[in-house]
């Protein structure tokens, strides 16, 4: 059976999203039968499907699709090189492999494969919203069965909370900035309600706060762009709705675990946030002029800070992690990557408009807030996948079509 162009686009976009989010669901008991790690399997399948696009002559490079992976390559290459002076061996090795092979593939395929086609980008958006919705349903099923601290798909509630947040923001973005299709609007609204409730019962404070702020940015964008009513009466209505929501969360909805964990911050940071404050303080205390330029080396943080030996651990803040392990050089390279991606989206939006650029920018902000309080470089491949997809540019000229030389 001959595959049509649309079939290949759907397959590669869905497989790419399944690869990026494999850490969300691969620990589920009903997937234990797989003899191959799902991240590896889905990554290899994404590469194979991308090769199929090349064979069909349907993969065209743009300048952003080349520059963004190149900037990441400089950052990752320096990180691997820092192993020459890193006190870590075991964590350094695993972190290097995952940074290049997993995080690098998430960003690279996002730039080269997904971002160079609006159709593939659209399918990837639908697939991401679908992952968020399915994860929300799993979260709610666990909540009904066991309550307390939840482990959807047998994994951490924070990583599943971030996935739900991404799905929720895509649904909200469509409702605020588009609403072109009535059926799709109903689906987006219904799924947004489910994902919102799942996020509130999850207890994932970081994703919840990041989502709330990002929704605020969507509302602001809708008001400024005119996709939402922006008269005085409407503005007053938004203010009243926000106030009522805050009162409701602090009273009626306070039995939800997410709200309870947020309200406990009134009495102090608590154990979880207190540990993070400790990590951050210890990192600042360990900085000194001799290591500030080049860093202590990839994987050095747990060896030199906490717990004091070579195991996978990190300061739960991407800026402090990079500054400590890779120094100012690594931080500049990372900022150059993020800065170029943001500049590309902003410049293309100014020239051509469109809701896609706004959505990508707000998703980046959402994940950037998350990575300031949790995860290491590789745990946060959602962020790097978004940075890769930010290579999307309506007005960017095509450099070349990736087609085999023998093709007509």
ZAMARGU-4260 file (C-alpha; in steps of 0.2 Angstrom, whole numbers, plus 5000, padded with zeros to 4 digits):
<rodrens>
0) 5000/5000/5000 | 5007/5017/4995 | 5008/5030/5008 | 5002/5047/5004 | 5011/5063/5009
5) 4999/5067/5023 | 5001/5049/5030 | 5019/5051/5032 | 5017/5068/5040 | 5005/5061/5053
10) 5016/5046/5057 | 5032/5056/5060 | 5023/5070/5070 | 5014/5057/5081 | 5029/5046/5083
15) 5040/5062/5087 | 5028/5067/5101 | 5027/5049/5108 | 5046/5049/5109 | 5047/5066/5118
20) 5034/5061/5130 | 5040/5043/5132 | 5046/5047/5150 | 5028/5051/5155 | 5020/5034/5151
25) 5034/5021/5148 | 5034/5015/5166 | 5016/5009/5165 | 5014/4991/5170 | 5005/4987/5154
30) 5021/4992/5144 | 5033/4982/5154 | 5033/4968/5140 | 5043/4979/5128 | 5061/4971/5127
35) 5067/4988/5121 | 5067/5004/5130 | 5052/5014/5123 | 5063/5030/5122 | 5076/5021/5111
40) 5062/5013/5101 | 5052/5028/5097 | 5068/5039/5094 | 5074/5026/5081 | 5057/5026/5073
45) 5056/5045/5072 | 5073/5044/5063 | 5067/5031/5051 | 5051/5040/5047 | 5061/5056/5045
50) 5072/5047/5032 | 5056/5042/5023 | 5052/5060/5022 | 5069/5063/5014 | 5067/5049/5002
55) 5050/5057/4997 | 5058/5074/4995 | 5047/5081/5008 | 5060/5088/5020 | 5066/5106/5016
60) 5078/5115/5027 | 5076/5133/5032 | 5089/5144/5041 | 5081/5143/5058 | 5080/5124/5056
65) 5099/5124/5054 | 5104/5137/5066 | 5095/5131/5081 | 5102/5113/5081 | 5119/5120/5077
70) 5118/5131/5093 | 5112/5116/5103 | 5127/5106/5095 | 5139/5119/5102 | 5131/5119/5119
75) 5131/5100/5120 | 5148/5098/5112 | 5155/5109/5126 | 5146/5100/5139 | 5153/5083/5133
80) 5171/5091/5132 | 5169/5097/5150 | 5171/5079/5155 | 5190/5082/5153 | 5190/5091/5170
85) 5174/5084/5178 | 5176/5074/5194 | 5161/5064/5189 | 5162/5048/5178 | 5146/5038/5180
90) 5134/5053/5180 | 5144/5062/5167 | 5143/5047/5155 | 5124/5044/5157 | 5121/5063/5156
95) 5131/5065/5140 | 5123/5051/5131 | 5106/5057/5136 | 5110/5075/5132 | 5116/5071/5114
100) 5105/5056/5110 | 5089/5060/5118 | 5088/5079/5122 | 5097/5082/5106 | 5086/5072/5095
105) 5070/5080/5103 | 5077/5097/5098 | 5085/5092/5082 | 5069/5083/5075 | 5058/5097/5081
110) 5068/5109/5071 | 5072/5099/5055 | 5056/5088/5054 | 5042/5096/5063 | 5045/5115/5062
115) 5048/5115/5043 | 5030/5110/5039 | 5015/5118/5046 | 5005/5102/5043 | 5017/5092/5054
120) 5018/5105/5067 | 4999/5105/5068 | 4998/5086/5070 | 5012/5087/5083 | 5001/5100/5092
125) 4986/5088/5091 | 4996/5074/5097 | 5003/5084/5112 | 4986/5089/5117 | 4981/5071/5116
130) 4995/5066/5127 | 4990/5079/5140 | 4972/5073/5140 | 4976/5055/5141 | 4988/5058/5156
135) 4974/5069/5164 | 4962/5054/5163 | 4975/5043/5171 | 4978/5055/5184 | 4959/5056/5188
140) 4957/5037/5188 | 4972/5036/5201 | 4964/5050/5211 | 4947/5041/5212 | 4956/5024/5217
145) 4970/5029/5229 | 4970/5048/5232 | 4985/5055/5241 | 5001/5057/5232 | 4998/5051/5214
150) 5010/5041/5202 | 5001/5041/5185 | 5008/5028/5173 | 5019/5023/5188 | 5030/5039/5186
155) 5032/5055/5195 | 5018/5067/5197 | 5028/5082/5192 | 5033/5075/5174 | 5015/5070/5171
160) 5009/5087/5178 | 5020/5096/5165 | 5013/5085/5151 | 4995/5089/5157 | 5000/5108/5158
165) 5006/5108/5140 | 4990/5099/5134 | 4979/5112/5144 | 4989/5127/5137 | 4986/5121/5119
170) 4968/5119/5122 | 4967/5136/5130 | 4977/5144/5116 | 4965/5138/5103 | 4950/5144/5113
175) 4958/5161/5116 | 4967/5164/5099 | 4957/5154/5086 | 4940/5146/5088 | 4938/5144/5070
180) 4930/5127/5071 | 4915/5125/5082 | 4917/5106/5085 | 4935/5108/5089 | 4931/5123/5101
185) 4919/5111/5110 | 4932/5098/5111 | 4945/5110/5117 | 4934/5117/5131 | 4929/5100/5137
190) 4947/5093/5137 | 4953/5109/5146 | 4941/5107/5160 | 4946/5089/5162 | 4965/5093/5162
195) 4962/5108/5173 | 4954/5097/5187 | 4967/5084/5185 | 4981/5096/5187 | 4973/5103/5203
200) 4972/5086/5211 | 4989/5081/5206 | 4998/5091/5219 | 5011/5097/5206 | 5014/5115/5212
205) 5027/5120/5199 | 5016/5116/5184 | 5001/5123/5191 | 5008/5140/5195 | 5017/5140/5178
210) 5000/5135/5169 | 4991/5149/5179 | 5003/5162/5173 | 5003/5156/5155 | 4985/5156/5154
215) 4986/5174/5160 | 4998/5178/5146 | 4985/5170/5133 | 4971/5181/5140 | 4982/5196/5138
220) 4987/5191/5121 | 4969/5188/5116 | 4964/5206/5123 | 4979/5214/5114 | 4976/5205/5097
225) 4957/5207/5098 | 4953/5188/5098 | 4945/5192/5115 | 4933/5206/5119 | 4944/5221/5125
230) 4931/5234/5130 | 4930/5242/5147 | 4916/5231/5152 | 4925/5215/5146 | 4941/5220/5155
235) 4931/5223/5171 | 4924/5205/5168 | 4941/5197/5167 | 4946/5206/5183 | 4930/5200/5192
240) 4932/5182/5185 | 4950/5181/5191 | 4945/5187/5209 | 4931/5175/5210 | 4943/5161/5204
245) 4956/5165/5218 | 4942/5166/5231 | 4935/5149/5225 | 4952/5141/5225 | 4955/5147/5243
250) 4938/5141/5250 | 4928/5129/5240 | 4942/5120/5230 | 4955/5120/5245 | 4952/5101/5247
255) 4961/5098/5231 | 4979/5092/5234 | 4986/5105/5222 | 4977/5119/5231 | 4982/5112/5248
260) 5000/5111/5244 | 5000/5129/5237 | 4991/5136/5252 | 5004/5128/5264 | 5017/5140/5257
265) 5008/5153/5267 | 5016/5145/5283 | 5033/5143/5275 | 5042/5134/5260 | 5039/5117/5267
270) 5050/5102/5265 | 5050/5101/5245 | 5053/5119/5242 | 5064/5120/5257 | 5076/5107/5250
275) 5077/5117/5234 | 5081/5133/5243 | 5095/5122/5251 | 5101/5116/5234 | 5102/5134/5227
280) 5110/5141/5242 | 5124/5127/5242 | 5127/5130/5224 | 5129/5149/5226 | 5141/5146/5241
285) 5151/5134/5230 | 5154/5146/5216 | 5171/5154/5216 | 5182/5163/5203 | 5193/5149/5198
290) 5178/5138/5191 | 5166/5152/5186 | 5172/5153/5168 | 5172/5135/5162 | 5163/5126/5177
295) 5167/5111/5187 | 5162/5099/5172 | 5146/5090/5167 | 5139/5079/5181 | 5150/5088/5194
300) 5136/5095/5205 | 5131/5079/5215 | 5149/5075/5218 | 5154/5092/5224 | 5138/5098/5232
305) 5125/5084/5236 | 5125/5070/5240 | 5144/5070/5239 | 5146/5055/5227 | 5144/5051/5209
310) 5125/5048/5206 | 5112/5056/5197 | 5106/5072/5206 | 5105/5091/5202 | 5100/5108/5209
315) 5083/5108/5202 | 5087/5124/5193 | 5093/5124/5175 | 5103/5141/5177 | 5112/5135/5192
320) 5115/5118/5185 | 5123/5125/5169 | 5132/5139/5178 | 5140/5127/5191 | 5144/5113/5179
325) 5148/5122/5163 | 5152/5140/5169 | 5149/5156/5160 | 5154/5148/5144 | 5140/5135/5145
330) 5127/5148/5151 | 5131/5160/5136 | 5129/5146/5124 | 5112/5141/5132 | 5106/5158/5132
335) 5112/5160/5113 | 5101/5145/5109 | 5086/5151/5118 | 5088/5169/5113 | 5089/5165/5094
340) 5074/5154/5095 | 5064/5168/5103 | 5070/5180/5091 | 5065/5169/5076 | 5048/5167/5083
345) 5046/5186/5087 | 5053/5192/5070 | 5042/5180/5060 | 5026/5185/5070 | 5030/5203/5067
350) 5032/5200/5049 | 5017/5188/5046 | 5006/5187/5062 | 4997/5171/5066 | 4993/5163/5082
355) 5006/5149/5081 | 5020/5160/5086 | 5011/5167/5101 | 5007/5149/5106 | 5025/5143/5104
360) 5031/5158/5114 | 5020/5155/5129 | 5024/5137/5129 | 5042/5141/5130 | 5038/5153/5145
365) 5028/5139/5153 | 5042/5126/5152 | 5056/5139/5157 | 5046/5142/5173 | 5046/5124/5176
370) 5064/5121/5173 | 5069/5134/5186 | 5062/5123/5200 | 5064/5105/5194 | 5073/5092/5184
375) 5091/5092/5175 | 5095/5096/5157 | 5089/5079/5151 | 5073/5078/5162 | 5068/5094/5154
380) 5068/5089/5136 | 5050/5096/5134 | 5059/5113/5135 | 5072/5108/5122 | 5058/5100/5111
385) 5049/5117/5111 | 5065/5127/5107 | 5067/5115/5092 | 5049/5118/5086 | 5052/5137/5088
390) 5062/5135/5071 | 5045/5137/5063 | 5045/5152/5052 | 5031/5156/5039 | 5042/5168/5029
395) 5059/5159/5030 | 5066/5155/5013 | 5070/5137/5009 | 5089/5133/5009 | 5087/5116/5000
400) 5076/5101/4999 | 5083/5086/5007 | 5081/5073/4993 | 5092/5059/4988 | 5104/5063/4973
405) 5096/5050/4962 | 5078/5057/4964 | 5071/5066/4950
</rodrens>
